[in-house]
Amino acid sequence: MTKTKCYAIFDVLKNKTFAEIWLLLQEELREYTEEQKEEKKNVNWDFEWRNRLLVSMANPDEERINKKENKIKIQDIMDWRKKRIEEAKIKERPNGVKAVSYILSYSPEKEGNMPISKWCKKNKEFAIKKHGLQNIMNMVYHGGEKTGHIHLMALPIVIPEKGRFKGQERMDAAGFIGGKGKMIQAHTDYAQEMAIFGLERGQNGSLAKKISPQEYYTNQTEEKNHQERKKMYALIARLKLKLKKVKKWIEEKGLEKELNNILKGTEIA
């Protein structure tokens, strides 16, 4: 009988806006209203007690995120991020990458046979080795969905060994995941770390090529759609902010009447 291959899943995303970061952290920390929870059909809320906060520099102590008295808040992490950037004396570019986020997982065939505590520990070691403990914004394991997975968000801070920024901390997402070559190498490095759990690296290329079991592709489609919705919500948040600025400008210029005429299709005298 042929043994089914199981793969190390490695997905990474550059976060360029604070709105996007906030939405991702909302997902990671489960900061939802009851109505929002009802919309999360992919989450089995009866098993959310399995979730574990692996790392958060906003509160370095390890704990289960569902402990109400110790729960990390999104604002705690955002405040820590601001402090970390200020202490490092980093000048951020307006359109620069604010953070990098990862989804780390395994083929669903491995679910139920994965030593979760050891797997989480190994992933934590990988994250610290890659980004440094001092740059990890949040790292959490989710066990209440079809396949267990880890969300990791980190600051892409590097210290160049040469050049005009030699010895200075600076943001450089490209140094971690810039270009196809580095993305492929990052996936390869992760798969090598996870090999002790019987996980392999998929083939280079698209998701369909990397992962042979059709079941995994089906399960991940929902997660991909979820990521697209997050991007859409981030775009809506940015548009709302711009609309507020436009509205304020119109009010300052006293152009409300002219705007109403335009909306009604009336010509301006």
N, C-alpha and C positions, 0 to 999 in steps of 0.2 A: 504493500500500500504506500503510495507516494505521500510524503509528508508535506503538508501545506506550508508554504513559505510565509513568514510574517515579517513585516517591514517597519523600520523606524521612520516615523512621520515627522517631518521638519518643515514648518511653514513660517515665513517671516514677512513682516510688513513695516514699512517706514511710516512713522506718524509725524505729519507735518503741521498739524493744528492742535491747539489745546482742546477744541471741541471733540476731535476724534479721540484724543487721549482720555477725556472724561467719559465718553461713551464706552470705550474699551474697559476702563476701570469699573464702570457700572456693571458690565457683564462679569468681570472677574470677581468683584466683591459682592455681587448680587444685591446691589442697592436699588431695589425695585419696589414700586407700590404693588398692592394686591392686584390691581388691574393689569399692570405690566407682567406680573407673574403668570397670570392666566393666559397671556399671549405666548409665553415661552413653552410651546408644545413639545420641544425637544428635551425639556428638563423634567426629571422625575423628582419632585420636591420632597418626596418621602425619603429619598436617599441623599439629600443635601448634607446630612450630618457627616458624610464621608469626605467632604471638602476639607482641604488642609492649606493653611497659609504657610508656605515654605520659607519665604524671605520677604521682608518689607522693611526698608531702612527707616520708614516712618515710625516703626516699632520693631526693633531688631529681635525681640523675643518671639520664639516660635509658638504658635497656638492655632487652634481651630478657629476659622473665621466666623463660625456660627455662635461663638460664645458672646452673648450680647454685651456682657460687661467689659469685654476687651476688644470689641470689633473695630477693625481699622476702617476709617472713613476715606472717601475719595479726597476730600479737602485736606486730610492729614498728609496724604501722599503728594498732592500738588504743592502744599506748603513746604514739604521736605525738598521737593524738586527745586523750588525757587531758592531755598537756602543753599542747596548744594551748588547750584550754578553761581550764586553770588560769592560763596566762599572760594570757589575755584577761579573767580574773576574771569569768567567766560563771557564774551560778548556774542550773543546769539544773533544770527541773521534772521530777518523777518520771515523769509521763505525757506529757512533751513529746517532740517529734520529735528524734531523736538524729542523724539524717543524712538526706539525700535521695539517691536513686540513680536513674540514668537508663539506658535502653537506647537507643542511637542506631544507626540502621541505614538500609537502603535496600531497595527492591524487589528480589527475587531475580533478576529479568530483567537487572538491572544487574551481577550477579556476573560476573566475568571481564572486564568493560569499565570497571571503576572504578580510577582511579589511586590505589591504597590509601595510598601515602605522603602524597600531597597531601590526600586526604580526611581522613586521621588528623590532619594538621597543622591543617587548617581546623576540625575538631572540637575540637582542643586550644585553639585561639584562642577558639572559642565558649565553652568551659568556663571559661577564664580570665577572659573578659569578663563572664560571668554571675556567677561565684562568687569570683573572685580566686584567684591561684595559691596564696596562703597558706592557702586553705580547702579545697583538693582533697585528699581522703584517698587516692583511688586512681582511676586512669583507664587502662584496658587495652583493646587491640584483640584480638579473637578471630578467627582466620582458619581454624580447624579445624572449622567447622560449615557447614551448607548455605549460609548467607549470612553474610558478614562483618559484624561489629557491634562496637560499643564499649560497655563498661560504665564508667559514671562514678559515683563516690560522692563527695559533698561535704558540708561542714558549712554549714548555712544561716545563716551569720553576717552580720549587717547592722550598719551604724552609722547610727542615726537622725539626721536633720538637725534634728529638733525634738522637743518633748515632754520628759518627765522623764528619758528615757534618751539625750538628745541627746549625740552625740559618744562614746557608749559602745558597745563591741561587745556584741551580744546575739544569741541564737538566735531566728530568726523565719522558719520554713518558709513561713508564709502570705504573707510578703513576696515569695516566689519563685513559689509554685505554689498559693497559697490561693484557693479559689473557681474556678468554671467559667471566668470571664472571663480570669483570669491564666493558667490552664492553656491556653486557646485561644491567647492571645497568645504564650505561651512556645513553643508548637508552630509558630505563624506565624513568629516570629523565627528559629527554627531552620531552617525550610524556606527562608527568604529567604537565610540564610547558605549553604545547600547548593545553591542554584539554579545556581551556576556548574558543578555536576557534572551538570546536566540533570535535577535532581530537583524535583518539585513538592510542594506541600502538598495533602494529601487534603482531602475535604470535612469540615466539622464534624459530629460525631456519633460513632456507634459505629465500631468497627474495620472492620466489614463495609462501612459507608458510605464511610469514608475511603479504602479501598483497593479499587480495582476489580478487579485481576487475581485470579482465584480461586486461582491457584497460591500467591500470597503468603499468603492467609488460611490455606490448608492448612499451609504451612510454619510459620506462627506459632502454630498451635494447640498444637504440641508445646512451644513456648517458654512459652505461657500456662499450660499444665499444669504445667510445671516450676516456674513462679513460685508456683502454688498449693501445690505440694509443699513449697516453701521455707517458706511461711507455716505449713503444717501442722507442719513440723519445729520451727519457732520456738515454736509453741504447745506442742508436746510438751516442749521444753526448759524452758519456763516452768512447766509442770505438774510436771515432775520436781523443779524447785527448790522448789516449794511443798510437794510430798510429803516432801522431805527436812526441811523446817522442821517439818511436822506430826509426822513421826517423832521428831525431836529433842525436841519439846514433850512427846510421849507418854512418851518415855524419862525426861525430867526429872521428870514428874509420877508416874512409876511406874504407868502405866495399861496396861502391856502385856497383863496378864491380862484386864482388862475388854475390851480391843480384840479379843483372841482369842475371847472368849466371844461378842462381837457377830458376828464373822465366822463362827463356828460355828452361830449361831442360838440360843445359850444365853442365857437371861434372867440379868440381873445381880441378885444377891441384895441 
